[in-house]
């Protein structure tokens, strides 16, 4: 089986309107389609689906198995501006900005607490650090 790269991620949200504001206005994703309970956005070559699950609560005490975080590539020359954009909008930062795994990284939370990452590195650079 051959794949050509990352295609999309679907993120469950509790409030589609609030999440759209964050993903479009703060992160700068392009809204391609909005349905009643879902929205499709483009960000570079990746696309993101937000799907509102009514009544779904955030579980902080023990999230269990599932997605830890979603990382997006960003060019080194755009990284500092992105960090400033996150700070300007008072986005909660979990880690960073730091040098990690051969690149610069910042991890932050969306309005539902889903952890996202911007990363200037690549897999080959990461593996050099682990060898």
N, C-alpha and C positions, 0 to 999 in steps of 0.2 A: 504494500500500500504506500503510495507516494502522496504526500501533501505538499502544498506550496507555501504554507505559512498560516499565520493567525487570521481567522475569518471574522468571528464576532464573539461577544459575550452577552448573556442575558442577565440582568440584575433585577432582583425583586425589590420593589420599593413600597413604602406605605402611603406615600402621597405623591402622585405623579406630577402635579403642578409644582410642588416645592422641588422635586428632583429635577424637573425640566429646567427650572430657573438655575439650579446649581450647574448642571451639565452643559447648558447652552450659554448662559450669561457669565458664569464664573470660569468654566473650563474652556469655553469657546467651541464646543461641538456644534455641528450643523444639524438642525432638525430636518429630517427627510420626510417623516410621516408621523402624524399623531392620531391615534385612535381614542376610543373612550377610556380604555384601561392600559394602553401601551403606546410606546413611542419608539421610533427608530432614528438613530443619530449616526452621523459619520464623523470620524476623527482620524485624519490621515488615511491610511489604507485599511483601518479597522472600522467595524461598525458595532454599535452598542444598542441593545434593545433594553428598554426599561419597561417592566411590567408591574402594574399595581396589583397587589394581592390584598383585597379588602380584609380588614380584621387581623392581618398578620402582624404580630408584635415582635419587637426586637428582643432577642434573648442575649443579655450580656453575661449572665452568670455562668453558662457553659454552652457555648455555641455548638460544640460537637463537630463531627466531620463535615466537610464541605469546602467551599472556596475560602482560602486564607486571604488572598488579595488578587487584584487584577493589575498587571503592569503594562504600561504603554511606553513605547520608545519615543525619545525626544532628542533632537540634535543638541549637541553640546552648546552651540551658540544660542539656543533658545531656552536653555535650562534656567538661567538666572531670572529672566523675565517671567517665566512660569512660576517660579518660587515667589517672586514679588506679587504676582497676581493672586496666588493663594493667600499670602499674608494680607493683602489689601482687603480681601473678602473675609478675613478672619476664619479661614478654613482650618479645622483642627488638624494639626500635624502630629503624626504618630512617631515618625523618625526622620531626621535629616533637616536640611540637606547634608549628606555625608558621601564620602568616597567609599564604595562598596562593590566588590566583585568586578573590578575593572571599569567602573563607571561612576557617575554621580547619580545619587538617588534621593528622592523624597517620597515618603509615604504619608497619606492623608486620608481623611474620612469624608464620605458623602453625607447627605442629610440623614440617612438611615444607619450610618455607622459602617457601611461597606468600605473596606480599606482598598484604596487605589494607590498606584505607584507610577511615578515618572522616572525613567531610567535612561541614561545616556550610553550605557554599555550594551554588549551583546553576549551571546552564549560563549563564544570562543574566548573572549576576554575573561569571563567569569570562570571558565574552566582552568585558565592559567593560574588563577588565584588558588584554586582547590587542589591543584597537582602538587 
